[in-house]
Amino acid sequence: MLDEFLHFFGRAICHQIEERSLTISGETLSVCARDTGIYVGIFSTLSYLIMSKRKKSITIPSIRMSFFLLLFILPLIIDGLGSYLHLFESNNLRRLVTGILFGLVLPYFLYPVLSNKLLKQKSETVIQRGRDLYFPLLLSCILGIMSYWGIIPYYFLNGMIIFTTIVWFSLCASFLFSGIRLKALRTGLSVLICLTFLSSLSLLHMWLFPTV
């Protein structure tokens, strides 16, 4: 039942093509290698920001740093387009690495906007020193290597990916309720909208592609 639950929500964000997905102990993850990388990257950066920046008033990266972070997105775009246009053949290792680089940068732009909603004091940029970038990068590399070689237990990694997916979409949904000051209510509504949205996408996927 747990496996069905994880694959149900994985289906909402991924094509779930088996040969493009990582396997651990003979079990295929709920999302493809590229999506695995994306959510490993998101998990790494988001975890670091929550632990190190939750009590600070922060804003998005500086213009120079933003352009630098955007370079992390290019490999996924190149790999994805090249593979889609049949210019070259990608593989799961490349999909995983480009996904990690892509997912790594996303929380640097979303989390400061959300955490700064009700803060009035002067803010600092989310990346102040090297460790603000290197720690998430190191963590995501470690998790990526362990994922690729199947070192992390199947249900732990699969659960972490789906949990991160739900958290990420809930954070995005919280923009709809930014006017609600009661945090518990805002969080509850955000999670409800997230689960409804992901469930709808999964059911739509099942209807459009019943054999996938």
N, C-alpha and C positions, 0 to 999 in steps of 0.2 A: 504493500500500500504506500509506503514511503517513497519507493522508486516511482510509482505511478504519479504521486503528487509532484515530485521533482521534475519528471518529464513533462507533466502537464504545463507547468509554468515555464519550463525551458522551451516548449513548443511556441509559446507566445512571442519569443524574441529571436527564434532560430529555426532554420530549415531542418536541422537535425539529420543531415546526411551522414550516415555512419562512417564512411571512409574519410570524411573531413573532420571527424571528432576524435578526441583522445580516448583511449581505453585504459582502465586500471583493473588489474586482476580479471581480465576478460570482460569487464562491464564497460559499456559505452556511456560517457558523460551525457548529461541532458542537453548540452549545447555544444556547438562545434568548437574547433581549436581556436578560431579567431575570437569568438564570443567568450570563450574561457579566458583568453588573454585580456580582453577588454575588462571583464569584471574582476579579474585578479588585479589589474592595474587600478581600477576604481576602488577596490577594497583596500589596497595598500595605501593610497594617498588619503582616502577618506578616514581610515583608521588613524593615520598619523595626525591629520588635522584635528580630529575630534579629541585626541589625547593631548595634543600640544597647543592648540589654539582656541579651545572651547571657552576659555575665560578672557580671551582677548577680543578687542574690536578690530576686525581685519577687513580689508577690501581686496579686490582682484589684483593680480600682478601688474607691475608697471608695464608701460607700452613696450619697452625693450624686452622685458622678460616674456611678455605675451607673445611677441613675434618669435622668440626662441622656443617657447613651448609649442607653438604651432608647427615647428619643424618636426616634432614628435608624431604629428598626425600624418605627415606626408607619406611615410613608408606604407601605411595601411591603404591610403588612397591609391598609391602606385601599384601595390601588390593586388588590391582588389580589382582595379580597372584592367590591369594587365592580364589577370586571370580571366576576367569576364569577357574581354575582347579577344581572348585566345592568343595574346602576344607571347605569353610564356606560361609554363605550368607551375603553380604554386605547390607548397607542401605544408603539412601540419606544423612543422617547426617554424616556418616563415609566418604562417598565419598566427601562431601563438605569440611570437615576438612582436609583430606589427600590431597585434591586438593589445598587448601590454602597453606599448608605447602610446597608443591612442587613448586607452582608458586611464592611464596614469595622469594625464593633464586635465581631464574633465572636472574633477572636484576642485581644482585650483580656481575655477571660474564660478562654479555653482555654490559651493559651500560658503564662501565669504558673503555672497549676496544674501543667502538665507540667514546666516548667523548675525548679520549686521542689521537686520530688519528693525529691531527695537533698541539698538544701541545709539546713543547720542554723542558719546565722546569721540575724540579724534581717532581715526583708524590708521593702522599701518598695513602695508601690503602683505599678502599672505606668504610671500617668499621673501624673508628678510636676510637669510644666511644660507650657506651651501647645504647644510643638513636638512633644510626644509624641502629640498629637491632630492638630495642623495639618499636619505633614509627611505622614503617611499620607493625610489628606484631600486635600492638594494633589496628591500623586502619583496618587491614584485619579481625581481630576478630570481631570488631564492624560491619563491612560490612557483614561478614559472618552470624552473629547472626540476623541482620536485614533482610538479604536475606532469611534465613531459616524460619523465622517467618512471612515473607511477609510484613514487615514494609515499605520497600522501594517501591515506585510506580513501577508498571510493566515496563512501557516504559523507565523509567529512568535507572533501573537496566539492562534491556535487551540492551538498547542503550549503556550503559557504557561497558558492556561485549564485544559487537561487535566492539565498538570504540577501546577498548584496544587490541582486536585481530588484527585489522587493523594496529594500531600503532606498535604492537609488531612484526608483520611480515614485516612491512615496515623497522623497525630498522634492522631486520635480512637481508633484501634485500639490505640495504645500504652498506653492505660489498662489493657488486658487483661494487659499484661506488665510492669506497674510494679514487680513484685517481682523482676524479673531485673536484676541490677546490671551485667551485661556489656552495654555500650551497643550494640555491633555486632550482637549476637544479638537484643537488644530491637528494634532498628531493622529488622533483616531479617524478623523475625516479623511486625512491624506492617505492613510493606509487603506481605508475602505475604498476610496476612489482608485488607488493603485491596484488592489486585488480585483476589483470589478473590471478595470481596463485590461489587465493581463489575462484574466479569465476569458474575456470576450475575444481577445486576439487569439488565444489558444483554441477556443471553440471554432472560430472562423478558419483557422489553419486546418483543423480537423475536417471541416466541411469542404474546404477548397481542395485539400490534398489528402484524401482519406487513406491513401496507400503509403504516404511518407511516414 
